[in-house]
């Protein structure tokens, strides 16, 4: 018998505007849909049954904090009726920690411009423990290219608001923006560190097909950062942040002790999770279901009594094991071959034996009797390694 997931994700698709690089499921300047979305979300969650007690709750987007105060309060009330957070000891699912981390973890993503005294009080009253702030940069010119609507002062003010309620504050930063220099990136890192966040995520800018940036790239209006420079930026982040006391625990993520994102660790360790909202993907009992990405279609389908699911697949044991291997290897501490075999029914050699040795020979992976992990050179090329592991 499969136990219930201990994690839940709620997708909130509303934004003030769509940034040119963004390919997430969202609608901009459609606040007229918020109440209908909340009606649909409530109905979708009712269909899950429950309540289902969970350890981590994560609101992503879009921009959850874009919702006006009353609608933000309703969002939290709807979600917590279905997914009450565990009280007392942290239950956990796959993360071995001694002693167990404090419970629960309640994360919300936010834009700096959205945080003010009123919304901070709502987040505090609703029990939010972790705030993930989309800072991206402190440079005015870089923020302009990224089409962000805040400045460095707004980021600093948002962090101060967050300190009034959040036990953990995370900053997202982007590197490799057209025209950015290594010195620019170092200045971003230094300004982020000056705010003493508990967690920092760093992402190289990608040009996703279908975005405005993709179109501008193909019309010669934007130019991608040189690969060598982008590699230097990533390595600078590793060196600068680890020297400042942050643990580099996943390819893109750095945390102070006891401030890892436990919700994301559940993904990386192959755990189950609930998910609701437009474009949301859930993984329960080996089945992955993904809702319609169109917010209007999602609303229409749910409110007319239809399923919001657009895609559904049941992963066979081998595909599930391959995915688990890839996600687990994103974590810097790597994976225990014995534990992997015990939990999936496959040895690592069963799945990737012919592929593994050349990667070991090139120094991209390191293997001992008790561990398999990415090396520093492997980190720099990890995105090119994963497709080989996913092939049958």
Order of alpha helices (4+ residues) and beta strands (2+ residues): beta-beta-beta-alpha-beta-alpha-beta-alpha-beta-alpha-alpha-beta-alpha-beta-alpha-alpha-beta-beta-alpha-beta-beta-beta-alpha-beta-alpha-alpha-alpha-beta-beta-alpha-alpha
